[in-house]
Amino acid sequence: MFSNVHAQHHFVLFVRPRDPERETWDGPRVGAEAAPGKLGCDAAFPNADRNEKLPGYLENARALHYSLGRDPHADAQVLRARDLVRRRARLGVSYPAAIVDLSATVHAMRLVKSAYEIAVMRRAAEITREAHAVAMRVAKPGAFEYEVEAEMLRTYRRHGAERPAYESIVGSGPNATILHYRKNDRRLEDGDLLLIDAGAEVEYYAADVTRTFPVNGKFTPPQRRIYEAVLKAQELTIAATRTGTTIESLHRITLRSITESLIALGLVEGPLDQAIEKELYKPFYMHRTSHWLGMDVHDVGSYFVEGEPKPVARTLEPGQVLTIEPGIYVGSTTKAPDEYKGIGVRIEDDVLVTADGPDVLTRAIPKQPDELEKLLASR
């Protein structure tokens, strides 16, 4: 006979049991007895009790919120429990006729951050600021990309971050034009730009920041023109990041600004609207402007919601965090004036949406070209 206890137990965990031998190897476990006090659940049971306990929690439930297809063993346990309850229908017990994908619900919850989550993300941004400051001090001609990366990793741990939020991109010279460059083994040369896309992870929350700067401390005129074009696009897009707009509309702002600058630089032919329509910017700017940020660097959450006759872009709400990361990349084989070939620039910040407008969590990391040159000259 099953026991229908879900009215009293709103939050139940199935956990690994205490095991002194395994804990000697892997560290302490909470265990079922201590879980309610330590984790705040109403009840907790060993994992081995799932087959016995699950049916009781499914009795008279209208829907089962569960993500099928991730774990065949767990799927079998859950579906078995649901089937056992279904067989008791003639005794006046109902079963959850609907199975609702839990991912959509949880992902929507993760989109809007609590005050605590925002505080953790601010801490991740602070540690990331320290790491980028160290990188700017050590990234001089003659150093290797991996040396810069190593100093950033050391800074994360020294300030209490558990790990980098993602594999760092430290691309100098022509490597800055490779979007997902991660080899990080080139020697920095005088005259190079260095693009660093790297962030810390704190309590499983990510920072995601890109800065680009000259390793010798001084932008060349072509480098500065490209850099200022990217910075202009980013500042315009950040200013427009507010409640009620969409990531799609932010991307259009970036595209318009980047394409306008590409025309002015002689990299793309106008007029502007025609260049955008024909996607003439794509050889130089080929990625999106934004993504959600949170417990993953490309965090969960849909970018479109249900609408008629087709899905519509999700509007921004207070508490959401996203990146703003325009770039211009002129590869060595790209059709362009020689003075621009091999220049890659991306500038990326983490932005919290608030009722009063954008709150740039990573604003303390220098990015104005004059500020960068002054900082680099003081090394």
PALUM-720435 format. One line per 5 residues: number of its first residue (from 1); for each residue x negated, y negated, z negated of C-alpha. Coordinates in nm, 2 decimals. Layout:
BEGIN
NUM	X,Y,Z | ... $
END
This chain:
BEGIN
1	0.00,0.00,0.00 | -0.14,-0.34,0.10 | -0.14,-0.63,-0.14 | -0.02,-0.96,0.01 | -0.24,-1.21,-0.17 $
6	-0.31,-1.47,0.09 | -0.07,-1.71,-0.07 | -0.30,-1.74,-0.37 | -0.63,-1.70,-0.18 | -0.68,-1.97,0.07 $
11	-1.05,-1.93,0.11 | -1.19,-1.57,0.10 | -1.55,-1.46,0.18 | -1.69,-1.12,0.26 | -2.06,-1.13,0.17 $
16	-2.36,-0.91,0.14 | -2.38,-0.73,-0.20 | -2.66,-0.79,-0.44 | -2.95,-0.55,-0.36 | -3.26,-0.59,-0.57 $
21	-3.48,-0.39,-0.33 | -3.38,-0.60,-0.02 | -3.40,-0.92,-0.23 | -3.76,-0.84,-0.31 | -3.83,-0.86,0.07 $
26	-3.59,-1.12,0.19 | -3.50,-1.34,-0.11 | -3.20,-1.36,-0.35 | -2.84,-1.31,-0.23 | -2.53,-1.48,-0.38 $
31	-2.33,-1.16,-0.40 | -1.95,-1.12,-0.44 | -1.93,-1.19,-0.81 | -2.11,-1.52,-0.80 | -1.97,-1.65,-0.47 $
36	-1.66,-1.82,-0.60 | -1.85,-2.03,-0.85 | -2.14,-2.11,-0.62 | -1.96,-2.14,-0.29 | -1.61,-2.26,-0.39 $
41	-1.41,-1.98,-0.25 | -1.10,-1.84,-0.41 | -1.22,-1.48,-0.39 | -1.51,-1.29,-0.25 | -1.57,-0.92,-0.17 $
46	-1.86,-0.71,-0.04 | -1.87,-0.67,0.34 | -1.80,-0.30,0.29 | -1.45,-0.39,0.16 | -1.34,-0.56,0.48 $
51	-1.14,-0.26,0.62 | -0.96,-0.22,0.29 | -0.89,-0.59,0.22 | -0.82,-0.75,0.56 | -0.48,-0.60,0.61 $
56	-0.35,-0.75,0.29 | -0.45,-1.10,0.41 | -0.28,-1.05,0.74 | 0.06,-0.95,0.61 | 0.33,-1.20,0.70 $
61	0.09,-1.43,0.87 | 0.22,-1.60,1.19 | -0.11,-1.63,1.37 | -0.46,-1.49,1.34 | -0.72,-1.75,1.41 $
66	-1.02,-1.56,1.53 | -1.28,-1.58,1.81 | -1.28,-1.25,2.00 | -1.57,-1.13,2.20 | -1.86,-1.24,1.98 $
71	-1.91,-0.93,1.77 | -1.77,-0.60,1.89 | -1.79,-0.44,1.54 | -1.61,-0.74,1.38 | -1.35,-0.74,1.66 $
76	-1.28,-0.37,1.59 | -1.23,-0.43,1.22 | -1.00,-0.73,1.27 | -0.79,-0.57,1.54 | -0.76,-0.25,1.33 $
81	-0.64,-0.45,1.03 | -0.38,-0.63,1.25 | -0.26,-0.30,1.40 | -0.22,-0.15,1.05 | 0.00,-0.44,0.95 $
86	0.20,-0.42,1.27 | 0.29,-0.06,1.19 | 0.46,-0.17,0.87 | 0.71,-0.39,1.05 | 1.00,-0.16,0.97 $
91	0.93,-0.22,0.60 | 1.00,-0.59,0.64 | 0.64,-0.69,0.69 | 0.55,-0.92,0.98 | 0.21,-0.93,1.15 $
96	0.03,-1.21,1.33 | 0.17,-1.18,1.68 | -0.06,-1.46,1.81 | -0.44,-1.46,1.82 | -0.57,-1.81,1.84 $
101	-0.93,-1.88,1.94 | -1.09,-2.02,1.63 | -1.37,-2.19,1.82 | -1.14,-2.47,1.96 | -1.02,-2.56,1.61 $
106	-1.37,-2.55,1.45 | -1.53,-2.74,1.74 | -1.27,-3.02,1.71 | -1.34,-3.04,1.34 | -1.71,-3.07,1.40 $
111	-1.67,-3.36,1.63 | -1.58,-3.60,1.35 | -1.84,-3.62,1.08 | -1.77,-3.67,0.71 | -1.95,-3.93,0.51 $
116	-2.19,-3.66,0.38 | -2.27,-3.54,0.73 | -2.34,-3.89,0.85 | -2.57,-3.94,0.55 | -2.76,-3.62,0.65 $
121	-2.79,-3.74,1.01 | -2.93,-4.07,0.89 | -3.19,-3.88,0.70 | -3.28,-3.68,1.01 | -3.31,-4.01,1.20 $
126	-3.54,-4.15,0.93 | -3.77,-3.85,0.95 | -3.76,-3.86,1.33 | -3.86,-4.23,1.31 | -4.17,-4.13,1.10 $
131	-4.26,-3.86,1.35 | -4.24,-4.10,1.65 | -4.45,-4.36,1.46 | -4.72,-4.10,1.40 | -4.70,-3.99,1.77 $
136	-4.76,-4.35,1.88 | -5.06,-4.38,1.66 | -5.23,-4.06,1.78 | -5.13,-4.06,2.15 | -5.44,-4.22,2.30 $
141	-5.63,-4.14,2.62 | -5.83,-3.82,2.57 | -5.58,-3.65,2.33 | -5.37,-3.35,2.44 | -4.99,-3.34,2.46 $
146	-4.99,-3.05,2.21 | -5.19,-3.26,1.96 | -4.92,-3.52,1.96 | -4.66,-3.25,1.92 | -4.85,-3.09,1.63 $
151	-4.86,-3.42,1.44 | -4.49,-3.47,1.49 | -4.42,-3.11,1.35 | -4.64,-3.18,1.06 | -4.45,-3.50,0.98 $
156	-4.11,-3.33,0.99 | -4.22,-3.08,0.73 | -4.41,-3.34,0.52 | -4.08,-3.54,0.49 | -3.86,-3.24,0.41 $
161	-3.71,-3.15,0.75 | -3.67,-2.78,0.79 | -3.77,-2.77,1.16 | -3.76,-2.96,1.49 | -3.40,-2.98,1.61 $
166	-3.51,-2.85,1.95 | -3.83,-2.77,2.14 | -4.02,-3.09,2.18 | -4.09,-3.25,2.52 | -4.42,-3.44,2.52 $
171	-4.48,-3.53,2.89 | -4.76,-3.76,3.00 | -4.81,-3.91,3.34 | -4.64,-3.70,3.61 | -4.50,-3.46,3.35 $
176	-4.27,-3.74,3.23 | -4.07,-3.69,3.55 | -3.99,-3.33,3.46 | -3.67,-3.33,3.26 | -3.73,-3.02,3.06 $
181	-4.11,-3.01,3.05 | -4.23,-2.82,2.75 | -4.57,-2.68,2.83 | -4.73,-2.98,2.65 | -5.09,-2.90,2.75 $
186	-5.21,-3.19,2.96 | -5.48,-3.43,2.85 | -5.35,-3.79,2.82 | -5.52,-4.02,3.07 | -5.57,-4.40,3.06 $
191	-5.28,-4.55,3.25 | -5.03,-4.28,3.17 | -4.69,-4.32,3.03 | -4.60,-4.07,2.76 | -4.24,-3.95,2.73 $
196	-4.16,-3.79,2.40 | -3.82,-3.63,2.35 | -3.82,-3.49,2.00 | -3.61,-3.49,1.68 | -3.60,-3.35,1.33 $
201	-3.34,-3.12,1.19 | -3.22,-3.17,0.83 | -2.97,-2.94,0.66 | -2.89,-2.80,1.01 | -2.81,-3.15,1.15 $
206	-3.01,-3.27,1.45 | -3.16,-3.60,1.56 | -3.23,-3.64,1.93 | -3.46,-3.92,2.03 | -3.67,-4.01,2.34 $
211	-3.92,-4.28,2.36 | -4.16,-4.37,2.64 | -4.47,-4.58,2.60 | -4.82,-4.64,2.76 | -5.09,-4.43,2.60 $
216	-5.35,-4.72,2.65 | -5.11,-4.96,2.49 | -5.02,-5.17,2.79 | -4.75,-5.12,3.06 | -4.86,-5.17,3.42 $
221	-4.62,-5.41,3.61 | -4.45,-5.11,3.80 | -4.42,-4.92,3.47 | -4.27,-5.22,3.29 | -4.02,-5.28,3.57 $
226	-3.89,-4.92,3.55 | -3.89,-4.93,3.17 | -3.69,-5.25,3.16 | -3.44,-5.11,3.40 | -3.38,-4.81,3.18 $
231	-3.36,-5.02,2.87 | -3.11,-5.26,3.02 | -2.88,-4.97,3.12 | -2.91,-4.82,2.77 | -2.83,-5.15,2.59 $
236	-2.53,-5.21,2.81 | -2.40,-4.86,2.75 | -2.46,-4.87,2.37 | -2.27,-5.20,2.35 | -1.97,-5.03,2.51 $
241	-1.97,-4.73,2.28 | -1.66,-4.79,2.07 | -1.33,-4.64,1.97 | -1.10,-4.57,2.26 | -1.36,-4.54,2.54 $
246	-1.48,-4.22,2.68 | -1.82,-4.06,2.76 | -1.71,-4.06,3.12 | -1.67,-4.44,3.12 | -2.01,-4.48,2.94 $
251	-2.17,-4.27,3.21 | -2.02,-4.50,3.48 | -2.17,-4.80,3.30 | -2.51,-4.64,3.30 | -2.48,-4.54,3.66 $
256	-2.39,-4.88,3.78 | -2.67,-5.05,3.59 | -2.93,-4.79,3.69 | -2.83,-4.80,4.06 | -2.83,-5.18,4.06 $
261	-3.19,-5.17,3.93 | -3.29,-4.91,4.18 | -3.17,-5.14,4.46 | -3.36,-5.43,4.31 | -3.68,-5.22,4.28 $
266	-3.65,-5.11,4.65 | -3.60,-4.75,4.56 | -3.24,-4.73,4.69 | -3.06,-4.92,4.96 | -2.74,-5.11,4.88 $
271	-2.48,-5.23,4.87 | -2.42,-5.12,4.51 | -2.07,-4.96,4.54 | -2.17,-4.77,4.85 | -2.50,-4.65,4.68 $
276	-2.30,-4.52,4.39 | -2.04,-4.35,4.61 | -2.31,-4.17,4.81 | -2.50,-4.08,4.49 | -2.82,-4.24,4.62 $
281	-2.94,-4.27,4.26 | -2.96,-3.89,4.21 | -3.32,-3.84,4.32 | -3.41,-4.08,4.04 | -3.14,-4.03,3.78 $
286	-3.00,-3.68,3.79 | -2.86,-3.61,3.44 | -2.56,-3.72,3.23 | -2.59,-4.02,2.99 | -2.45,-3.86,2.67 $
291	-2.37,-3.55,2.48 | -2.23,-3.48,2.14 | -2.47,-3.45,1.85 | -2.44,-3.28,1.51 | -2.52,-2.93,1.39 $
296	-2.66,-2.86,1.73 | -2.85,-3.09,1.96 | -2.59,-3.04,2.23 | -2.31,-3.00,1.99 | -1.98,-2.82,2.03 $
301	-1.66,-3.01,2.11 | -1.48,-3.06,2.44 | -1.54,-3.36,2.66 | -1.19,-3.33,2.81 | -0.85,-3.27,2.65 $
306	-0.51,-3.15,2.79 | -0.33,-3.39,3.01 | -0.10,-3.41,3.31 | -0.15,-3.31,3.58 | -0.51,-3.21,3.47 $
311	-0.74,-3.25,3.17 | -0.84,-3.61,3.08 | -1.15,-3.74,2.92 | -1.15,-3.74,2.54 | -1.15,-4.08,2.39 $
316	-1.41,-4.17,2.12 | -1.31,-4.18,1.76 | -1.48,-4.31,1.44 | -1.71,-4.05,1.30 | -1.82,-3.90,1.63 $
321	-2.20,-3.91,1.71 | -2.33,-3.90,2.06 | -2.66,-3.97,2.25 | -2.71,-4.25,2.50 | -3.00,-4.15,2.72 $
326	-3.05,-4.31,3.06 | -3.37,-4.25,3.26 | -3.54,-4.31,3.59 | -3.78,-4.05,3.72 | -4.00,-4.10,4.03 $
331	-4.16,-3.77,4.12 | -4.49,-3.76,4.31 | -4.31,-3.62,4.62 | -4.00,-3.85,4.59 | -3.96,-4.09,4.88 $
336	-4.06,-4.42,4.71 | -4.33,-4.69,4.71 | -4.66,-4.54,4.59 | -4.68,-4.78,4.29 | -4.37,-4.61,4.14 $
341	-4.47,-4.25,4.20 | -4.54,-4.04,3.89 | -4.35,-4.28,3.66 | -4.09,-4.12,3.44 | -3.90,-4.32,3.17 $
346	-3.62,-4.21,2.94 | -3.49,-4.39,2.63 | -3.25,-4.21,2.40 | -3.08,-4.30,2.08 | -2.82,-4.14,1.85 $
351	-2.50,-4.35,1.81 | -2.23,-4.32,1.55 | -1.88,-4.44,1.67 | -1.72,-4.67,1.41 | -1.40,-4.88,1.40 $
356	-1.63,-5.18,1.43 | -1.84,-5.07,1.72 | -2.16,-4.87,1.77 | -2.39,-4.78,1.48 | -2.73,-4.68,1.62 $
361	-2.87,-4.43,1.37 | -3.21,-4.44,1.54 | -3.24,-4.82,1.58 | -3.55,-4.83,1.36 | -3.76,-4.65,1.62 $
366	-3.93,-4.92,1.84 | -3.83,-4.94,2.20 | -3.86,-5.31,2.31 | -4.16,-5.33,2.55 | -4.32,-5.62,2.38 $
371	-4.27,-5.46,2.04 | -4.42,-5.14,2.17 | -4.73,-5.31,2.31 | -4.78,-5.50,1.98 | -4.75,-5.18,1.78 $
376	-4.98,-4.99,2.01 | -5.24,-5.26,2.00 | -5.26,-5.23,1.62 | -5.37,-4.86,1.62 $
END
